[in-house]
Amino acid sequence: MTDNLVSIITPLYNGERFLGQTIDSVLKQTYKEWEMLIINDGSTDNSLIIAEGYAKRDNRIKVYSQANGGSASARNNGIRRSEGRYIALLDADDLWEPEFLESQLQLLKEKQCQLVFGAHKRIDEGNKEILQPFFPPEKVTYNDLLKTCSITCLTALYDTVPHGKLYLHEEFRSLRDDYIYWLEILQKCKVAYGNQNILGSYRILGNSVSRSKRKVIIPQYKVYRKIAGLSVVKSLYYLCQWAIRGVIKYSK
């Protein structure tokens, strides 16, 4: 493990439309000690060609391929290969502001914590802002996260030193895997802190799972029952909280 290195894990599946913009946003970071591990998850478009082109120009970018297994499998592949103290999960269609890494590392040190996240814009396919920027709470606990997920993948940064590398549940494939990841980190570190600076742009596509709650309501319920180990009554309570807050989150 390299103490000051940030390992950026990017699962890639048919992401040719936006991958270049995502990598460019990493290259523009004011903090330069990073590696970007792009895991090609069985893409059938030109994603791999684009990723390998960037890797040839900057040796901090590393590209690996695997048979299609979903985002959790691809992220775990990247985490296993990572060499940095810090882990960031950046999807192949989201964007960082240039000061993202510098700002989040500073917050980690200020709060002496293991997990931070932050505010972000919400954009469409053409990079146009839609809805209002999302501003998270200043801190969240495990119980807070059961009610609603305030931690967005693109803004989170995890320090592996206290508890080591943690991995995602691959049986959930690309549904709720990141949410479970934050829950399990919070079980260990107890609290995460939210940066109120806008640090990135979350791309909302027409078929975004995050906006279609009906697609994830059953996986969400399974998280409560199988991962959190809650009773049926408590699971239904938190499911209602999650659904209501999710509608509010994407209505403004």
C-alpha positions in Angstrom: 0.0 0.0 0.0 1.2 3.5 -0.9 0.3 5.9 1.8 -0.6 9.0 -0.2 -2.0 7.2 -3.2 -5.7 7.4 -4.1 -7.0 4.3 -6.1 -9.8 5.3 -8.3 -12.0 2.3 -9.3 -14.0 2.6 -12.5 -16.3 -0.2 -13.7 -16.8 0.0 -17.5 -19.6 -1.5 -19.5 -20.4 0.0 -22.9 -19.5 3.5 -21.7 -17.9 4.9 -24.8 -20.2 8.0 -24.8 -18.9 9.5 -21.6 -15.7 7.7 -20.7 -13.4 10.3 -22.2 -15.0 13.1 -20.2 -14.8 11.0 -17.0 -11.1 10.3 -17.5 -10.4 13.9 -18.4 -11.9 15.0 -15.1 -9.5 12.7 -13.3 -6.5 14.0 -15.3 -7.5 17.6 -14.3 -7.2 16.9 -10.5 -5.1 19.3 -8.5 -4.0 16.3 -6.4 -1.7 14.2 -8.6 -1.0 11.1 -6.5 -3.6 8.7 -7.9 -4.0 5.6 -9.9 -7.1 4.9 -12.0 -8.1 1.3 -12.4 -10.6 0.9 -15.2 -12.2 -2.6 -15.2 -13.7 -3.4 -18.6 -16.8 -5.5 -17.7 -17.3 -7.3 -21.0 -18.0 -4.2 -23.1 -19.1 -4.7 -26.7 -18.6 -1.1 -27.9 -15.4 0.9 -28.2 -15.0 1.4 -24.5 -11.9 -0.7 -24.2 -10.2 1.0 -27.1 -10.8 4.4 -25.6 -9.6 3.3 -22.1 -6.4 1.7 -23.5 -5.7 4.9 -25.5 -5.7 7.0 -22.3 -3.6 4.3 -20.5 -0.9 4.6 -23.2 -0.6 8.3 -22.6 -0.6 8.2 -18.8 0.8 5.3 -16.8 -1.4 6.1 -13.8 -4.3 4.8 -15.8 -4.5 0.9 -15.8 -7.0 -1.1 -17.8 -8.1 -4.6 -17.0 -10.8 -6.8 -18.7 -13.1 -9.4 -17.4 -16.2 -11.3 -18.5 -19.4 -9.4 -17.7 -20.2 -9.8 -14.1 -21.9 -6.5 -13.0 -20.5 -3.4 -11.3 -19.9 -5.1 -7.9 -17.7 -7.7 -9.6 -15.8 -5.1 -11.6 -15.3 -2.8 -8.5 -14.0 -5.8 -6.5 -11.6 -6.6 -9.2 -10.3 -3.1 -9.1 -10.1 -3.0 -5.3 -8.1 -6.2 -5.2 -5.6 -4.7 -7.7 -5.4 -1.3 -6.0 -2.2 -0.1 -4.3 -3.5 3.1 -2.7 -4.4 3.9 0.9 -7.6 5.6 -0.3 -10.4 4.1 -2.4 -12.7 6.1 -4.6 -15.5 4.7 -6.8 -16.1 6.7 -9.9 -18.5 5.5 -12.6 -17.6 5.8 -16.3 -20.2 8.5 -16.9 -19.7 10.8 -13.9 -17.4 13.8 -13.5 -15.2 15.3 -10.8 -14.4 18.9 -10.2 -10.6 19.6 -10.4 -10.4 20.0 -6.6 -12.3 16.8 -5.7 -9.4 14.7 -4.4 -7.7 17.6 -2.7 -10.8 18.7 -0.9 -11.9 15.2 0.2 -8.4 14.3 1.5 -8.4 17.6 3.5 -11.8 16.7 5.0 -10.7 13.2 6.0 -7.7 14.7 7.9 -9.8 17.5 9.5 -12.4 15.1 10.8 -10.0 12.3 11.5 -12.4 9.9 9.9 -12.4 7.0 7.4 -15.2 8.0 5.0 -16.3 11.3 3.5 -18.7 12.2 0.7 -20.0 15.4 -0.8 -22.3 17.7 -2.8 -22.7 17.3 -6.5 -24.5 18.6 -9.6 -27.0 16.5 -11.5 -26.6 16.5 -15.3 -28.1 14.9 -18.3 -26.5 13.2 -21.4 -25.5 16.6 -22.7 -23.9 17.8 -19.5 -26.8 20.2 -18.8 -27.7 20.7 -15.2 -31.1 19.2 -14.3 -32.7 19.4 -10.9 -31.0 21.3 -8.1 -27.5 20.4 -6.9 -27.6 17.7 -4.2 -26.3 18.9 -0.8 -25.8 16.1 1.7 -26.1 16.2 5.5 -22.9 17.2 7.3 -22.6 13.7 8.8 -24.4 10.4 8.6 -24.5 7.3 10.7 -25.4 3.7 9.9 -29.0 4.3 11.0 -29.3 7.5 9.0 -28.2 5.6 5.9 -30.9 2.9 6.4 -33.5 5.7 5.8 -31.9 7.2 2.8 -28.6 7.0 1.0 -26.9 10.4 1.1 -23.6 9.0 -0.1 -23.2 9.2 -3.8 -20.5 6.9 -5.4 -18.7 9.7 -7.2 -18.1 11.8 -4.1 -17.1 9.2 -1.6 -13.5 8.6 -0.4 -12.6 5.7 2.0 -9.4 5.4 4.0 -8.4 1.8 4.2 -5.9 2.1 7.0 -8.1 1.5 10.1 -10.2 -1.4 8.7 -8.4 -2.6 5.6 -9.9 -3.1 2.1 -13.6 -3.9 2.0 -15.4 -5.5 -0.9 -18.9 -5.3 -2.4 -21.5 -8.0 -2.4 -21.4 -9.5 -5.9 -24.7 -11.3 -5.6 -26.4 -7.9 -6.0 -24.5 -7.3 -9.2 -25.4 -3.7 -10.2 -28.3 -3.1 -7.9 -27.6 -1.7 -4.4 -24.0 -2.9 -4.3 -22.6 0.5 -3.5 -25.3 1.2 -0.9 -24.4 -2.0 0.9 -20.7 -1.0 0.7 -21.3 2.2 2.5 -23.5 0.5 5.1 -20.7 -2.0 5.9 -18.1 0.7 6.1 -20.3 2.7 8.5 -20.7 -0.4 10.7 -17.0 -0.2 11.3 -16.3 3.6 11.3 -19.6 4.7 12.8 -19.8 8.1 11.1 -19.1 9.7 7.7 -18.9 13.4 6.9 -20.4 15.3 4.0 -18.5 18.0 2.2 -20.8 20.9 1.4 -18.7 22.0 -1.6 -19.9 20.8 -5.0 -17.3 18.3 -6.0 -18.7 16.5 -9.0 -21.5 15.9 -11.5 -23.7 12.8 -11.3 -25.1 11.9 -14.7 -28.8 11.0 -14.8 -29.7 9.0 -17.9 -33.2 8.3 -19.1 -33.1 4.7 -17.8 -31.3 5.6 -14.5 -31.9 3.0 -11.9 -31.6 5.6 -9.2 -34.7 7.4 -10.5 -36.8 4.3 -11.1 -37.5 3.1 -7.6 -39.7 0.3 -8.8 -36.7 -1.5 -10.2 -34.8 -1.5 -6.9 -37.6 -1.8 -4.3 -37.2 -5.6 -4.0 -33.3 -5.4 -3.8 -33.7 -2.6 -1.3 -36.0 -4.8 0.9 -33.5 -7.6 0.6 -30.7 -5.3 1.9 -32.7 -4.7 5.0 -33.6 -8.3 5.6 -30.4 -10.2 4.4 -27.6 -7.6 5.0 -28.9 -5.5 7.9 -30.7 -8.4 9.5 -33.8 -6.4 10.3 -37.2 -7.9 11.1 -40.0 -7.7 8.6 -41.6 -4.8 10.4 -38.4 -2.8 10.7 -37.6 -3.6 7.0 -40.9 -2.2 5.9 -40.5 0.9 8.0 -37.1 1.7 6.5 -38.3 0.8 3.1 -41.1 3.4 3.4 -38.6 6.0 4.7 -36.3 5.2 1.8 -39.1 5.5 -0.8 -40.5 8.8 0.5 -37.1 10.4 0.8 -36.0 9.2 -2.6 -39.1 10.8 -4.3 -38.3 14.0 -2.5 -34.6 13.8 -3.5 -35.4 13.5 -7.2 -38.2 16.1 -7.3 -36.2 19.2 -6.8 
